[in-house]
Amino acid sequence: MVLAQLNYRLCDYAANTAKIIRVIDENRNADLIVFSELAVSGYHPQDLVEEPDFLVRQQQALDRIIAATRSSAQGACPYVAIGAVTRNTGVGKRLHDSLVLVRNGEVVLTYHKQLLPTYDIFDEHRHFEPGDDRAAVADINGHRVGFLVCEDGWNADERDYRANPLRTLALHGVDLIVSINASPSNVGKQRLRHDLFTRVARAYQVPIVYVNQVGANDQIVFDGASFAVDPAVGVVYELPLFSEAAAEVRYDAHGFSANGARLRTPVARYLTDPEFYYQQIKIGLHDYVRKVGFRGVVVGSSGGIDSALTIALAADTLGAANVKAVTMPSIYSSAGSVNDSKALCRNLGVELYLHEIGELFASYKAGFLRSFGAEPSKLTRENVQARIRGTILMEYSNHFGHLVLSTGNKSEMSVGYATLYGDMNGGLNLIGDLYKTEVYALAQYYNALHGRDIIPAAVIEKEPSAELSEGQRDTDSLPPYAVLDQILKLHIEGARLRADERSDAEARLAGLEAGDRQDLIARVANMVAHTEFKRRQAAPIIRCRARAFGNGRQMPLAAAY
Amino acid sequence: MVLAQLNYRLCDYAANTAKIIRVIDENRNADLIVFSELAVSGYHPQDLVEEPDFLVRQQQALDRIIAATRSSAQGACPYVAIGAVTRNTGVGKRLHDSLVLVRNGEVVLTYHKQLLPTYDIFDEHRHFEPGDDRAAVADINGHRVGFLVCEDGWNADERDYRANPLRTLALHGVDLIVSINASPSNVGKQRLRHDLFTRVARAYQVPIVYVNQVGANDQIVFDGASFAVDPAVGVVYELPLFSEAAAEVRYDAHGFSANGARLRTPVARYLTDPEFYYQQIKIGLHDYVRKVGFRGVVVGSSGGIDSALTIALAADTLGAANVKAVTMPSIYSSAGSVNDSKALCRNLGVELYLHEIGELFASYKAGFLRSFGAEPSKLTRENVQARIRGTILMEYSNHFGHLVLSTGNKSEMSVGYATLYGDMNGGLNLIGDLYKTEVYALAQYYNALHGRDIIPAAVIEKEPSAELSEGQRDTDSLPPYAVLDQILKLHIEGARLRADERSDAEARLAGLEAGDRQDLIARVANMVAHTEFKRRQAAPIIRCRARAFGNGRQMPLAAAY
């Protein structure tokens, strides 16, 4: 069978259908070709599925795909399993999230996803009615193949849902389970999938093939990494991470084989955290820019590590020629602000614009003085500088027709150490799901990957400062990031924090005196709570971790925290 | 029994509990006191319900309420029905949305909501496990009283859910159904509730008491308007709209009575659309400001109708002394921009600040010229003016510690006729769910209500213009609002559009030539689609209609539209 992990643009039926049909045409001799969940539209069109023409247009695309499965002149005629939205004619939500199995121009079976994830970034109960528990099984090439959709396989502990469709299917006596998925990636997710499906394959002694989509839609990234699990061995085959692929794996009574060789050993290589972030962010940026229709980006370059890393990642993704950097010094800026920006952009080949803000800052202050007969407060002066820069960046965005990238990291975004309508301006944020300590690690990885200090050592080594007031340092108002980040991980990600990170965070905080620790945790929690209004208006953040700001964390504004 | 519609601040247990216990103490001789859905925490704390301390703190509050139901010295001891989050000890989501019936310090029964709305602004499947279909019935004062929670009563057509808990309860042979609710208001909703519950009360020949909460949480407003339905008559009793109330209604074999009089006639008065919007927006603003902790607001005054109406509504809500208006003329501003702002603020007693932006505009242009050797484009010049004003408003916000209100109406917000980080700046938008034609109607209602032209006739009569370029008119780039608004209503609200509005919109558009109409509809749909990124970063909008921008309409950014 062929595992096809493709990169879909939401509701771009012409492009999606062409890709799907090309894979079908190229694999006419396969017995089965498997595409991912909601492949026809891409996952997930959100409320677009309720628009009056959605089902009509999706069905036209599906009909073209079904027609493409008709027997060719040579008579070869594979089964095709593909995910699509279908209409529910019964009671409940008017749609299903379905798997359609097709052969020779006919629909062989339609199966409706039973378990609808409605947590974190998932909201499937909003649109879909769960399917009933009829097993979807087809006899393909002498094997009884059972089909599932994504979450259907994730209730191994039988705690989250009453049904366990994977177990039901396995007990139904199938030879092989094929699962189609739209499984977003975050740090640690690849291993989580492997561990879970190895466990259930072993428990029910059934081989499993798992096909995912790849690419990014808004803040959500899919890593592909489709795989096959042999119940006796584990993951014996895996498609690449972060790129489109369609590859054939054979299955018979002796297990999986590929390219004529038996697959008998575990294959997965797990990325380090920085390796993962680098790939995840690159595809996130690449796809957002391409799918929305931009060519390039504009980034403010402060000389600090957040903007430096953002510019470097953008240059790797889009090419240096499609990145414009702007350094906007004020009287409070250090010499490094401009010089380090110059060194960075020289190393990358990125064009850097120097745009002084002193005159504008003076003009805002004069206007304030005229209105109030007094100088603006320190906070006002800091905010105004950030907003002047944000406005200038938008001028560059207008001029080049490029997207502005905002550069706040997760530590800053958590505690509100960012100016709304200022440095928060932008259409996308690359590093907003990385804590400051992870930003450093990724910058170091970046330089190691390129074999030289593209991000200048001075940028990595300087003490963090917004440079909005004389002698300002982040630690004037925040705990050291080494401490802050541990508190934030435990507070924001809670039960979704990776076990190794949890124990690490707890161990690091254990070093603080108990009273100080409680005070600090309370103070940080308070900062997080009272800056929710800023995050509500923030640019989409590329999701890298199990709990990112955005849809995955929905908090009220007017509440007692 | 006593119907208690109170205004809760989310998770403010001290305040919420005090209110609830006061009503209990004041009504010790009642047989039953009914509070609304999730009354202990307020509806809906969103992801706060998953925070580790949520259930602990809510339970402490509930325990205080339960203790307050203990028999007093006089021996009087009412039942109390109240909504709270409870723990699910079985499979599935770890929480329930429950009704707890309490008497004399003991929990008599706990019922879990069966139908969990997950559409529009509702997302209950995210946190709650549905309850099973056991009927919650108690014998109170000789009557068999059955209990339901909100959505449980809304499946009269048996199309949206497989269960119909209201029918099940009615067939169980109860004398009276008590429903606790957190039912947001939007235009037409009051009548919708009355029609539905009159229909089901008649169908099952059962009287129904419906208790709602009142007040606003973020963008959602609850109108209170709790009511009682006699199956033979309809709505015979209603608590006030938009204010807290606790009032006693008696029920016996002959029906409802209050203050010793039999209730035998329908009572509801339905607000006109402008009356409704006026009340809805006032409580929305009042509660947001109070619950977040502001005292006043800052509004940019352009001399146009949107800002004028916003300032007028804010003055009525918060008092003129707590509203600061700022007029920020540029070389493109008409004389009316300043003069009409002055007239408006004089009429209201609102302090108006004059803050020229000419020097700043020149300074931005000079900086642009230095970078690019050319004048900024028309679009850039327009955007910069809006962003200068947005930055100045934030200075006033800093200075006064007041919330900035943004002033885009729904027509503008739909087609993206607004500048991100400019006139979209603000923490709350009062009129963002009113189409431009509704803004005019509300302004006229406002003046009629006050018996004089507080909003100057010149403001209402002038042709709409953003005044960002020489001689600019909204109709240069937009269809006339009378046409645009009809297209938008059909396009954005779709099936949720009120029937009378739908037929009106269709009739108005029928006047256009068919080809022109299709072109215009396609052009408007395209504008809506391609400005989704702006709305994603917009301030919360007070929800007034059945489908508002915000959680109620979730659209992807990177998609083919």
HADDOCK unambig.tbl for C-alpha pairs under 7 A between the chains (distance, minus, plus):
assign (segid A and resid 9 and name CA) (segid B and resid 559 and name CA) 6.03 0.50 0.50
assign (segid A and resid 10 and name CA) (segid B and resid 559 and name CA) 4.58 0.50 0.50
assign (segid A and resid 10 and name CA) (segid B and resid 560 and name CA) 6.11 0.50 0.50
assign (segid A and resid 11 and name CA) (segid B and resid 559 and name CA) 6.18 0.50 0.50
assign (segid A and resid 11 and name CA) (segid B and resid 560 and name CA) 5.45 0.50 0.50
assign (segid A and resid 12 and name CA) (segid B and resid 559 and name CA) 6.97 0.50 0.50
assign (segid A and resid 12 and name CA) (segid B and resid 560 and name CA) 4.99 0.50 0.50
assign (segid A and resid 45 and name CA) (segid B and resid 556 and name CA) 6.32 0.50 0.50
assign (segid A and resid 46 and name CA) (segid B and resid 554 and name CA) 6.13 0.50 0.50
assign (segid A and resid 46 and name CA) (segid B and resid 555 and name CA) 5.73 0.50 0.50
assign (segid A and resid 46 and name CA) (segid B and resid 556 and name CA) 6.49 0.50 0.50
assign (segid A and resid 47 and name CA) (segid B and resid 553 and name CA) 6.65 0.50 0.50
assign (segid A and resid 47 and name CA) (segid B and resid 554 and name CA) 5.43 0.50 0.50
assign (segid A and resid 47 and name CA) (segid B and resid 555 and name CA) 5.57 0.50 0.50
assign (segid A and resid 48 and name CA) (segid B and resid 555 and name CA) 6.46 0.50 0.50
assign (segid A and resid 91 and name CA) (segid B and resid 159 and name CA) 4.88 0.50 0.50
assign (segid A and resid 91 and name CA) (segid B and resid 160 and name CA) 5.90 0.50 0.50
assign (segid A and resid 91 and name CA) (segid B and resid 161 and name CA) 6.12 0.50 0.50
assign (segid A and resid 91 and name CA) (segid B and resid 162 and name CA) 6.13 0.50 0.50
assign (segid A and resid 92 and name CA) (segid B and resid 159 and name CA) 5.84 0.50 0.50
assign (segid A and resid 92 and name CA) (segid B and resid 160 and name CA) 4.16 0.50 0.50
assign (segid A and resid 92 and name CA) (segid B and resid 161 and name CA) 4.76 0.50 0.50
assign (segid A and resid 92 and name CA) (segid B and resid 162 and name CA) 6.65 0.50 0.50
assign (segid A and resid 93 and name CA) (segid B and resid 160 and name CA) 6.25 0.50 0.50
assign (segid A and resid 118 and name CA) (segid B and resid 125 and name CA) 6.32 0.50 0.50
assign (segid A and resid 118 and name CA) (segid B and resid 126 and name CA) 4.94 0.50 0.50
assign (segid A and resid 119 and name CA) (segid B and resid 126 and name CA) 5.11 0.50 0.50
assign (segid A and resid 125 and name CA) (segid B and resid 118 and name CA) 6.32 0.50 0.50
assign (segid A and resid 125 and name CA) (segid B and resid 125 and name CA) 6.76 0.50 0.50
assign (segid A and resid 126 and name CA) (segid B and resid 118 and name CA) 4.94 0.50 0.50
assign (segid A and resid 126 and name CA) (segid B and resid 119 and name CA) 5.11 0.50 0.50
assign (segid A and resid 159 and name CA) (segid B and resid 91 and name CA) 4.87 0.50 0.50
assign (segid A and resid 159 and name CA) (segid B and resid 92 and name CA) 5.83 0.50 0.50
assign (segid A and resid 160 and name CA) (segid B and resid 91 and name CA) 5.87 0.50 0.50
assign (segid A and resid 160 and name CA) (segid B and resid 92 and name CA) 4.15 0.50 0.50
assign (segid A and resid 160 and name CA) (segid B and resid 93 and name CA) 6.25 0.50 0.50
assign (segid A and resid 161 and name CA) (segid B and resid 91 and name CA) 6.08 0.50 0.50
assign (segid A and resid 161 and name CA) (segid B and resid 92 and name CA) 4.74 0.50 0.50
assign (segid A and resid 162 and name CA) (segid B and resid 91 and name CA) 6.10 0.50 0.50
assign (segid A and resid 162 and name CA) (segid B and resid 92 and name CA) 6.66 0.50 0.50
assign (segid A and resid 217 and name CA) (segid B and resid 558 and name CA) 6.20 0.50 0.50
assign (segid A and resid 218 and name CA) (segid B and resid 556 and name CA) 6.89 0.50 0.50
assign (segid A and resid 218 and name CA) (segid B and resid 557 and name CA) 6.23 0.50 0.50
assign (segid A and resid 218 and name CA) (segid B and resid 558 and name CA) 5.86 0.50 0.50
assign (segid A and resid 288 and name CA) (segid B and resid 558 and name CA) 6.22 0.50 0.50
assign (segid A and resid 291 and name CA) (segid B and resid 558 and name CA) 5.26 0.50 0.50
assign (segid A and resid 291 and name CA) (segid B and resid 559 and name CA) 6.57 0.50 0.50
assign (segid A and resid 292 and name CA) (segid B and resid 558 and name CA) 4.82 0.50 0.50
assign (segid A and resid 292 and name CA) (segid B and resid 559 and name CA) 6.86 0.50 0.50
assign (segid A and resid 360 and name CA) (segid B and resid 360 and name CA) 6.54 0.50 0.50
assign (segid A and resid 360 and name CA) (segid B and resid 363 and name CA) 6.30 0.50 0.50
assign (segid A and resid 363 and name CA) (segid B and resid 360 and name CA) 6.29 0.50 0.50
assign (segid A and resid 380 and name CA) (segid B and resid 395 and name CA) 6.07 0.50 0.50
assign (segid A and resid 380 and name CA) (segid B and resid 398 and name CA) 6.05 0.50 0.50
assign (segid A and resid 384 and name CA) (segid B and resid 391 and name CA) 6.90 0.50 0.50
assign (segid A and resid 387 and name CA) (segid B and resid 391 and name CA) 6.42 0.50 0.50
assign (segid A and resid 391 and name CA) (segid B and resid 384 and name CA) 6.90 0.50 0.50
assign (segid A and resid 391 and name CA) (segid B and resid 387 and name CA) 6.40 0.50 0.50
assign (segid A and resid 395 and name CA) (segid B and resid 380 and name CA) 6.06 0.50 0.50
assign (segid A and resid 398 and name CA) (segid B and resid 380 and name CA) 6.06 0.50 0.50
assign (segid A and resid 421 and name CA) (segid B and resid 421 and name CA) 5.03 0.50 0.50
assign (segid A and resid 537 and name CA) (segid B and resid 537 and name CA) 4.26 0.50 0.50
assign (segid A and resid 537 and name CA) (segid B and resid 538 and name CA) 6.03 0.50 0.50
assign (segid A and resid 537 and name CA) (segid B and resid 539 and name CA) 6.65 0.50 0.50
assign (segid A and resid 538 and name CA) (segid B and resid 537 and name CA) 6.03 0.50 0.50
assign (segid A and resid 539 and name CA) (segid B and resid 537 and name CA) 6.65 0.50 0.50
assign (segid A and resid 553 and name CA) (segid B and resid 47 and name CA) 6.65 0.50 0.50
assign (segid A and resid 554 and name CA) (segid B and resid 46 and name CA) 6.13 0.50 0.50
assign (segid A and resid 554 and name CA) (segid B and resid 47 and name CA) 5.44 0.50 0.50
assign (segid A and resid 555 and name CA) (segid B and resid 46 and name CA) 5.72 0.50 0.50
assign (segid A and resid 555 and name CA) (segid B and resid 47 and name CA) 5.57 0.50 0.50
assign (segid A and resid 555 and name CA) (segid B and resid 48 and name CA) 6.46 0.50 0.50
assign (segid A and resid 556 and name CA) (segid B and resid 45 and name CA) 6.33 0.50 0.50
assign (segid A and resid 556 and name CA) (segid B and resid 46 and name CA) 6.49 0.50 0.50
assign (segid A and resid 556 and name CA) (segid B and resid 218 and name CA) 6.89 0.50 0.50
assign (segid A and resid 557 and name CA) (segid B and resid 218 and name CA) 6.24 0.50 0.50
assign (segid A and resid 558 and name CA) (segid B and resid 217 and name CA) 6.19 0.50 0.50
assign (segid A and resid 558 and name CA) (segid B and resid 218 and name CA) 5.85 0.50 0.50
assign (segid A and resid 558 and name CA) (segid B and resid 288 and name CA) 6.21 0.50 0.50
assign (segid A and resid 558 and name CA) (segid B and resid 291 and name CA) 5.27 0.50 0.50
assign (segid A and resid 558 and name CA) (segid B and resid 292 and name CA) 4.84 0.50 0.50
assign (segid A and resid 559 and name CA) (segid B and resid 9 and name CA) 6.04 0.50 0.50
assign (segid A and resid 559 and name CA) (segid B and resid 10 and name CA) 4.58 0.50 0.50
assign (segid A and resid 559 and name CA) (segid B and resid 11 and name CA) 6.19 0.50 0.50
assign (segid A and resid 559 and name CA) (segid B and resid 12 and name CA) 6.98 0.50 0.50
assign (segid A and resid 559 and name CA) (segid B and resid 291 and name CA) 6.59 0.50 0.50
assign (segid A and resid 559 and name CA) (segid B and resid 292 and name CA) 6.87 0.50 0.50
assign (segid A and resid 560 and name CA) (segid B and resid 10 and name CA) 6.10 0.50 0.50
assign (segid A and resid 560 and name CA) (segid B and resid 11 and name CA) 5.45 0.50 0.50
assign (segid A and resid 560 and name CA) (segid B and resid 12 and name CA) 5.00 0.50 0.50
